[in-house]
Amino acid sequence: MTRTPNEMHTMKNQVTVGLDGTPESTAAAHWAAGEAELRHARLDLVHAEEWLEHPPLPVTTTEAQRAWAENLLRDTADELRHEHPDLEVSTRRVGGLPSLALARAAKDSDLLAIGSRGLGVVAGFIVGSVASETIAETERPVVLVRSADGTGKPPDGGRASGPVVAGLDIRQPCDNLLAFAFEEAAHRDTTLIVVHGWTPPPILSYSPALNPGIQSEMAHAITTTLDEMLSPWRDRFTDVHVEPRAPIGQAAAQILHAATDAALVVVGRRIRRSDFGGHIGPIAHALMHHSISPVAVVAHD
């Protein structure tokens, strides 16, 4: 049965970025400026006053901290305006628990960009508590951006013109994720690769004679379902070239493999209303930790 997309992802015409003075947040600001240009949107630079556990500079008084934050916002905004002359850039300071403050700041935005600390290609990057908690607090898409070798620039390289890669679980609601992924591919005029990694049930390993036929049937059914889910979005985004993939293997590993040169990786997370339990699923968690490319986490029911 072909699924019909819900009402299109509502465009807010604003991109928000959390800024704390680290190279990672500076990289997120540069990435967000490019994203805002692609969307013909405004860029809002936000500093959460209580963000810093270990500020880059010694800050001893409230007045000194406020002055430091104002300088950070002003200098970053000036740099981005110089690089993007047609971009509308605003700045503001917000107070409160950082994750809540950033989530509130982004409630009227298309997305929120946050820097994530890089630890090298092998280790991927560690997602700090502020980033993880912010993802759990907001239903807006959150994009985590690494810094290229601590330079304060996003690790674009050849990825600037690379594909958008979306990890899709065909058993979960997908409209929010697909709307965001198709829009991103359309903005970039690039290919959208949609990956659903799957693993045959263990029982097949005990029946080698049945395995080829059953596995082939399962693969056909999964491919058919994936095509049906993508069909209405292909009709809506006729200029986006879509490449569906349903490889056998652990889902996160298959998405990472497809995202080697990706401009952006898009993954979903289920919204949890309870205060207990994890708010970020295992696949999103793995992508957030190991993807070199920016990772967008899109919430869904």
Buried (B, 14 or more C-beta within 10 A) or exposed (E): EEBEBEEEBEEBBBBBBBBBBBBBBBBBBBBBBBBBBBBEBBBBBBBBBEBBEEBEEEBEEEEEBBEBBEEBBEEBBEBBBEEBEEBBBEBEBBEBBBBBBBBBBBEEBBBBBBBBBBEEEEEBBBBBEBBBBBBBBBBBBBBBBBBBEBEBBBBBEEBEEBBBBBBBBBEEBBBBBBBBBBBBBBBBEBBBBBBBBBEEEEEBEEEEEEBEEBBEEBBEEBBEBBBEBBBBBBEBBEEBEBEBBBBEEBBBBBBBBBBBBBBBBBBBBBEBEEEEEEBBBEBBBBBBBBBBBBBBBBBBE
